[in-house]
Amino acid sequence: MLCRQPVLTHPCLTMFDTGSGTGKQIIKHEHYQRQQYPECFEISHYICMFRYGELKNLNKNMYNDDTHYNNIDRTVDVDSETDYKQFILNNEH
């Protein structure tokens, strides 16, 4: 089991940077209404639980086709002092 959180930007709205000022769709589609976009979520390793012996069946991102995802609110990754300061600044009341 891993966690899942809402995405900030739907992948149908994202592009690969081709390096020449143009872009290429990450997900090839012809949808022009957001209602047509498939539901998606972002993986979060906030909480991970695995059965003993299951690690050998997981990919390098710690999941496989049988992984279940538990809903959580958005989390904040704090990987540096700058991230921490931004987190404190955003949460001052």
N, C-alpha and C positions, 0 to 999 in steps of 0.2 A: 504494500500500500504506500502510495505517495499522496501528496496534497495537490489540489488544483485551485487556482485563483482566477478571477476575471482578467481578461486581457485589457490592456490600455488602448491598443489599436488592433483592429481586426486584421488578420494576415491578408485578407483580400484587398486591403488598402496599402499594402507594403510592396516595395520594389527592391530588386537587387541593383546596386549601382554598377553600371557598365564601365564607369571610368571615363566616359566621353561626354558627360552631360546628359546622357539618356539613361533609361532604366528598363528593366525587364521584370515582369510580374513574378513574384515568388510563387503564387498559386495561380496558374493559368485559368482564367474564367472570363465570362461575358456578362456577369451580373452587373446591373446598373442601379439596383435598389438594395439597401442594406437588409431588407426583409428576406432577400434571396440568399444571403450569406449563410453558410452552414454554421451551426453553433460550435464554438471552440473554447478552449481554456488554456491557461498557461500552467506548465508543470512547476511545482514548488517542492523542494526537498526539505521544507520546514520540519515535517515529521515524516520519517521513513520507517516502515516495519516490513521485515522479510521473514519468511519461514526458514528455519535451519536447513541448510543445504541448497537453498534457492539461488544463492549468489551466482553460482555457475551458469544459471539460465538467464541472467540479466545482461543487458547491453552495458556499454561504458557509462551511460547516463542513469543506470540503476533501475531500468524498467524493461518490460517485455509486453507482448500482446495480452497477457493475463493479468497485468497490473490493474488494481482498482485505485481510484482517486477520490479522496475525501475533500469536500468543499471547505475552503477557508476564505477569510477576508484577505485583501491584498496585504502582503508583508513588505517590509522594508529591508533591503540588503544593506548591511553596514560592513563594508570591506576595507574602509580606510578612515583616518581621522577626519578627512573632508566629508565623507558620507555621514559620519557621526554628528559633526557640527551642523550639517544640513538637516538631519533628522531632528535635532534639538531645536533648531530655528523654526522648522515647520510645525513643531508641536508645542510651541510656547503659547500660552493663553493669556 
